[in-house]
Amino acid sequence: MALDFFAGCLGGGAGIVVGHPLDTVKVCLQTQNAQNPKYKNTFHCLRSIFEKQGVRGIYRGMSSPLFGVAGINAIVFGIYGNTLRCMKNPDSLMSHTLAGSFAGFVQSFICCPMELAKTRVQVGGGGKDPWDCLKKIYGRKGVRGVFKGLNVTMLREVPAFGSYFFTYEFLTKRDDELPVSTLSMLMAGGIAGVVSWALVYPIDVIKSRYQIDGVVSSKYTSSYQCFVDSIRTDGVACLFRGLSPALIRAFPVNAVTFTVVTWVMKTLNNVEFETTVKDTECKLGQYADVMIHSTAEYTAFLTL
């Protein structure tokens, strides 16, 4: 049980380091003015940011997802693994889809405020860093402001993670008992990421637009109004703006994520990770008891 969370945490952190530059490009393309675009395409956007701000610019806002996504992936893979074990037929593709969808629903509550801060920092209007951005939003609008866009985040995450785990299991499922090769893990993870992003990308565009609304002025009262106004103003094409960097990023990020998760699970299963964790917790508890007892004896001695 603990292993699912630990493996997901490591996999999520590795994926963020690989893919954050293209995530910055995606957000900038999604949110730029359609009538007066600042960037021509993916590579023009990446080059422009790098020339003006260097490496720091393309990794701007990474602290929030680096820690947040590590935590999110720990939750996603942890809930997914534990939900799967509770199902009657855990090996079926339907079970993997349902377990993934449930994991996506739960992690939406963490993903929403994290992406709200990340998106606003990436477009340069949220604060000096994601944590500063969230504090400012909470100070102005409270909890409601921090969870702006939660409904559309759920609408994205549930089908995204359902298709994500379905695709990976479909591509790695074998009739024989031979282990899946690392190359197969990388390919299956990358394709799973591309499929899930392609499926929900228009929803992600609306989420990004709705969450940055209010940085300068507020135009939308709901995510639905954001969707209607975006179509009316910029046409259906706006729902696919930034798709190229999203899909280019999705392949290496998810290839690395799934491969790291799978190898961590395999490696630590062989060294009885669960037993090691329990033994460590027991030793820490014993050490804490000794320290408390020693402190109490020392305090009693001083009062004599």
Contacts in CASP RR format, 6 or more apart in sequence:
PFRMAT RR
TARGET T0000
AUTHOR 0000-0000-0000
METHOD contacts of the structure
MODEL  1
MALDFFAGCLGGGAGIVVGHPLDTVKVCLQTQNAQNPKYKNTFHCLRSIF
EKQGVRGIYRGMSSPLFGVAGINAIVFGIYGNTLRCMKNPDSLMSHTLAG
SFAGFVQSFICCPMELAKTRVQVGGGGKDPWDCLKKIYGRKGVRGVFKGL
NVTMLREVPAFGSYFFTYEFLTKRDDELPVSTLSMLMAGGIAGVVSWALV
YPIDVIKSRYQIDGVVSSKYTSSYQCFVDSIRTDGVACLFRGLSPALIRA
FPVNAVTFTVVTWVMKTLNNVEFETTVKDTECKLGQYADVMIHSTAEYTA
FLTL
1 78 0 8 1.000
1 82 0 8 1.000
1 274 0 8 1.000
2 273 0 8 1.000
2 274 0 8 1.000
2 277 0 8 1.000
3 264 0 8 1.000
3 265 0 8 1.000
3 268 0 8 1.000
3 269 0 8 1.000
3 273 0 8 1.000
3 274 0 8 1.000
4 77 0 8 1.000
4 78 0 8 1.000
4 80 0 8 1.000
4 81 0 8 1.000
4 82 0 8 1.000
4 265 0 8 1.000
5 74 0 8 1.000
5 75 0 8 1.000
5 77 0 8 1.000
5 78 0 8 1.000
6 74 0 8 1.000
6 264 0 8 1.000
6 268 0 8 1.000
6 273 0 8 1.000
7 77 0 8 1.000
7 260 0 8 1.000
7 261 0 8 1.000
7 262 0 8 1.000
7 264 0 8 1.000
7 265 0 8 1.000
7 268 0 8 1.000
8 70 0 8 1.000
8 71 0 8 1.000
8 73 0 8 1.000
8 74 0 8 1.000
8 76 0 8 1.000
8 77 0 8 1.000
8 78 0 8 1.000
8 257 0 8 1.000
8 260 0 8 1.000
8 261 0 8 1.000
8 264 0 8 1.000
9 70 0 8 1.000
9 71 0 8 1.000
9 73 0 8 1.000
9 74 0 8 1.000
10 70 0 8 1.000
10 260 0 8 1.000
10 261 0 8 1.000
10 264 0 8 1.000
11 70 0 8 1.000
11 73 0 8 1.000
11 256 0 8 1.000
11 257 0 8 1.000
11 260 0 8 1.000
11 261 0 8 1.000
11 264 0 8 1.000
12 69 0 8 1.000
12 70 0 8 1.000
12 71 0 8 1.000
12 72 0 8 1.000
12 73 0 8 1.000
12 257 0 8 1.000
12 260 0 8 1.000
12 261 0 8 1.000
13 66 0 8 1.000
13 69 0 8 1.000
13 70 0 8 1.000
13 73 0 8 1.000
14 256 0 8 1.000
14 257 0 8 1.000
14 260 0 8 1.000
15 69 0 8 1.000
15 252 0 8 1.000
15 253 0 8 1.000
15 254 0 8 1.000
15 256 0 8 1.000
15 257 0 8 1.000
15 260 0 8 1.000
16 62 0 8 1.000
16 65 0 8 1.000
16 66 0 8 1.000
16 69 0 8 1.000
16 70 0 8 1.000
16 253 0 8 1.000
17 66 0 8 1.000
18 252 0 8 1.000
18 253 0 8 1.000
18 256 0 8 1.000
19 249 0 8 1.000
19 252 0 8 1.000
19 253 0 8 1.000
20 58 0 8 1.000
20 59 0 8 1.000
20 61 0 8 1.000
20 62 0 8 1.000
20 65 0 8 1.000
20 66 0 8 1.000
21 46 0 8 1.000
21 58 0 8 1.000
21 59 0 8 1.000
22 42 0 8 1.000
22 46 0 8 1.000
22 245 0 8 1.000
22 246 0 8 1.000
22 248 0 8 1.000
22 249 0 8 1.000
23 65 0 8 1.000
23 122 0 8 1.000
23 245 0 8 1.000
23 249 0 8 1.000
24 49 0 8 1.000
24 57 0 8 1.000
24 58 0 8 1.000
24 59 0 8 1.000
24 60 0 8 1.000
24 61 0 8 1.000
24 122 0 8 1.000
25 42 0 8 1.000
25 45 0 8 1.000
25 46 0 8 1.000
25 49 0 8 1.000
25 58 0 8 1.000
25 242 0 8 1.000
25 245 0 8 1.000
26 242 0 8 1.000
26 245 0 8 1.000
26 246 0 8 1.000
26 249 0 8 1.000
27 118 0 8 1.000
27 119 0 8 1.000
27 122 0 8 1.000
27 123 0 8 1.000
27 208 0 8 1.000
28 38 0 8 1.000
28 39 0 8 1.000
28 45 0 8 1.000
28 49 0 8 1.000
28 122 0 8 1.000
28 123 0 8 1.000
29 39 0 8 1.000
29 42 0 8 1.000
29 45 0 8 1.000
29 241 0 8 1.000
29 242 0 8 1.000
29 245 0 8 1.000
30 204 0 8 1.000
30 205 0 8 1.000
30 208 0 8 1.000
30 209 0 8 1.000
30 241 0 8 1.000
30 242 0 8 1.000
31 119 0 8 1.000
31 123 0 8 1.000
31 208 0 8 1.000
31 209 0 8 1.000
31 212 0 8 1.000
32 38 0 8 1.000
32 39 0 8 1.000
34 233 0 8 1.000
34 234 0 8 1.000
34 238 0 8 1.000
34 241 0 8 1.000
38 48 0 8 1.000
39 45 0 8 1.000
39 48 0 8 1.000
41 244 0 8 1.000
42 242 0 8 1.000
42 244 0 8 1.000
42 245 0 8 1.000
42 248 0 8 1.000
45 245 0 8 1.000
46 58 0 8 1.000
46 245 0 8 1.000
49 57 0 8 1.000
49 58 0 8 1.000
50 57 0 8 1.000
50 58 0 8 1.000
53 60 0 8 1.000
60 121 0 8 1.000
60 122 0 8 1.000
60 124 0 8 1.000
61 118 0 8 1.000
61 121 0 8 1.000
61 122 0 8 1.000
61 129 0 8 1.000
61 130 0 8 1.000
63 129 0 8 1.000
63 130 0 8 1.000
63 131 0 8 1.000
64 114 0 8 1.000
64 117 0 8 1.000
64 118 0 8 1.000
64 121 0 8 1.000
64 129 0 8 1.000
64 130 0 8 1.000
64 131 0 8 1.000
65 114 0 8 1.000
65 115 0 8 1.000
65 118 0 8 1.000
68 110 0 8 1.000
68 114 0 8 1.000
69 114 0 8 1.000
71 110 0 8 1.000
72 107 0 8 1.000
72 110 0 8 1.000
72 111 0 8 1.000
72 114 0 8 1.000
73 257 0 8 1.000
73 261 0 8 1.000
75 103 0 8 1.000
75 106 0 8 1.000
75 107 0 8 1.000
75 110 0 8 1.000
76 100 0 8 1.000
76 103 0 8 1.000
76 104 0 8 1.000
76 107 0 8 1.000
76 161 0 8 1.000
77 103 0 8 1.000
77 261 0 8 1.000
78 103 0 8 1.000
79 99 0 8 1.000
79 100 0 8 1.000
79 102 0 8 1.000
79 103 0 8 1.000
79 104 0 8 1.000
79 106 0 8 1.000
79 107 0 8 1.000
80 99 0 8 1.000
80 100 0 8 1.000
80 102 0 8 1.000
80 103 0 8 1.000
80 161 0 8 1.000
80 165 0 8 1.000
81 99 0 8 1.000
83 98 0 8 1.000
83 99 0 8 1.000
83 100 0 8 1.000
83 102 0 8 1.000
83 103 0 8 1.000
84 90 0 8 1.000
84 95 0 8 1.000
84 96 0 8 1.000
84 99 0 8 1.000
87 95 0 8 1.000
87 98 0 8 1.000
87 99 0 8 1.000
89 95 0 8 1.000
93 166 0 8 1.000
93 169 0 8 1.000
93 170 0 8 1.000
93 173 0 8 1.000
96 162 0 8 1.000
96 165 0 8 1.000
96 166 0 8 1.000
96 169 0 8 1.000
97 162 0 8 1.000
97 163 0 8 1.000
97 165 0 8 1.000
97 166 0 8 1.000
98 162 0 8 1.000
99 165 0 8 1.000
100 161 0 8 1.000
100 162 0 8 1.000
100 164 0 8 1.000
100 165 0 8 1.000
101 158 0 8 1.000
101 159 0 8 1.000
101 161 0 8 1.000
101 162 0 8 1.000
103 161 0 8 1.000
103 165 0 8 1.000
104 157 0 8 1.000
104 158 0 8 1.000
104 160 0 8 1.000
104 161 0 8 1.000
104 162 0 8 1.000
105 154 0 8 1.000
105 157 0 8 1.000
105 158 0 8 1.000
107 157 0 8 1.000
107 161 0 8 1.000
108 150 0 8 1.000
108 153 0 8 1.000
108 154 0 8 1.000
108 157 0 8 1.000
108 158 0 8 1.000
109 147 0 8 1.000
109 150 0 8 1.000
111 153 0 8 1.000
111 157 0 8 1.000
112 147 0 8 1.000
112 148 0 8 1.000
112 149 0 8 1.000
112 150 0 8 1.000
112 153 0 8 1.000
113 134 0 8 1.000
113 146 0 8 1.000
113 147 0 8 1.000
114 130 0 8 1.000
115 153 0 8 1.000
115 207 0 8 1.000
115 211 0 8 1.000
116 133 0 8 1.000
116 134 0 8 1.000
116 137 0 8 1.000
116 146 0 8 1.000
116 147 0 8 1.000
116 148 0 8 1.000
116 149 0 8 1.000
116 211 0 8 1.000
117 126 0 8 1.000
117 130 0 8 1.000
117 131 0 8 1.000
117 133 0 8 1.000
117 134 0 8 1.000
117 137 0 8 1.000
118 130 0 8 1.000
119 208 0 8 1.000
119 211 0 8 1.000
119 212 0 8 1.000
120 126 0 8 1.000
120 127 0 8 1.000
120 133 0 8 1.000
120 211 0 8 1.000
120 212 0 8 1.000
120 215 0 8 1.000
121 127 0 8 1.000
121 129 0 8 1.000
121 130 0 8 1.000
121 133 0 8 1.000
123 212 0 8 1.000
123 215 0 8 1.000
125 215 0 8 1.000
125 216 0 8 1.000
126 132 0 8 1.000
126 133 0 8 1.000
126 136 0 8 1.000
126 215 0 8 1.000
127 133 0 8 1.000
127 136 0 8 1.000
134 146 0 8 1.000
137 145 0 8 1.000
137 146 0 8 1.000
137 148 0 8 1.000
138 145 0 8 1.000
138 146 0 8 1.000
141 148 0 8 1.000
148 210 0 8 1.000
148 211 0 8 1.000
149 207 0 8 1.000
149 210 0 8 1.000
149 211 0 8 1.000
149 223 0 8 1.000
151 223 0 8 1.000
152 203 0 8 1.000
152 206 0 8 1.000
152 207 0 8 1.000
152 210 0 8 1.000
152 223 0 8 1.000
153 207 0 8 1.000
155 203 0 8 1.000
156 200 0 8 1.000
156 203 0 8 1.000
156 204 0 8 1.000
156 207 0 8 1.000
159 196 0 8 1.000
159 199 0 8 1.000
159 200 0 8 1.000
160 196 0 8 1.000
160 197 0 8 1.000
160 199 0 8 1.000
160 200 0 8 1.000
161 196 0 8 1.000
162 196 0 8 1.000
163 192 0 8 1.000
163 195 0 8 1.000
163 196 0 8 1.000
163 199 0 8 1.000
164 192 0 8 1.000
164 193 0 8 1.000
164 195 0 8 1.000
164 196 0 8 1.000
164 254 0 8 1.000
165 192 0 8 1.000
167 188 0 8 1.000
167 189 0 8 1.000
167 191 0 8 1.000
167 192 0 8 1.000
167 193 0 8 1.000
167 195 0 8 1.000
167 196 0 8 1.000
168 188 0 8 1.000
168 189 0 8 1.000
168 192 0 8 1.000
168 258 0 8 1.000
171 184 0 8 1.000
171 187 0 8 1.000
171 188 0 8 1.000
171 189 0 8 1.000
171 191 0 8 1.000
171 192 0 8 1.000
172 180 0 8 1.000
172 184 0 8 1.000
172 185 0 8 1.000
172 188 0 8 1.000
174 180 0 8 1.000
180 188 0 8 1.000
180 262 0 8 1.000
182 259 0 8 1.000
182 263 0 8 1.000
185 255 0 8 1.000
185 258 0 8 1.000
185 259 0 8 1.000
185 262 0 8 1.000
185 263 0 8 1.000
186 255 0 8 1.000
186 256 0 8 1.000
186 258 0 8 1.000
186 259 0 8 1.000
187 255 0 8 1.000
188 258 0 8 1.000
189 254 0 8 1.000
189 255 0 8 1.000
189 257 0 8 1.000
189 258 0 8 1.000
189 259 0 8 1.000
190 250 0 8 1.000
190 251 0 8 1.000
190 252 0 8 1.000
190 253 0 8 1.000
190 254 0 8 1.000
190 255 0 8 1.000
190 258 0 8 1.000
191 251 0 8 1.000
192 254 0 8 1.000
192 258 0 8 1.000
193 250 0 8 1.000
193 251 0 8 1.000
193 253 0 8 1.000
193 254 0 8 1.000
194 247 0 8 1.000
194 250 0 8 1.000
194 251 0 8 1.000
194 254 0 8 1.000
196 250 0 8 1.000
197 204 0 8 1.000
197 246 0 8 1.000
197 247 0 8 1.000
197 250 0 8 1.000
198 243 0 8 1.000
198 247 0 8 1.000
201 239 0 8 1.000
201 240 0 8 1.000
201 243 0 8 1.000
201 246 0 8 1.000
202 239 0 8 1.000
202 240 0 8 1.000
204 246 0 8 1.000
205 230 0 8 1.000
205 238 0 8 1.000
205 239 0 8 1.000
205 240 0 8 1.000
205 241 0 8 1.000
205 242 0 8 1.000
206 223 0 8 1.000
206 226 0 8 1.000
206 227 0 8 1.000
206 230 0 8 1.000
206 239 0 8 1.000
207 223 0 8 1.000
209 220 0 8 1.000
209 226 0 8 1.000
209 230 0 8 1.000
210 220 0 8 1.000
210 223 0 8 1.000
210 226 0 8 1.000
213 219 0 8 1.000
213 220 0 8 1.000
213 226 0 8 1.000
219 226 0 8 1.000
219 229 0 8 1.000
220 226 0 8 1.000
220 229 0 8 1.000
230 238 0 8 1.000
230 239 0 8 1.000
231 238 0 8 1.000
231 239 0 8 1.000
END
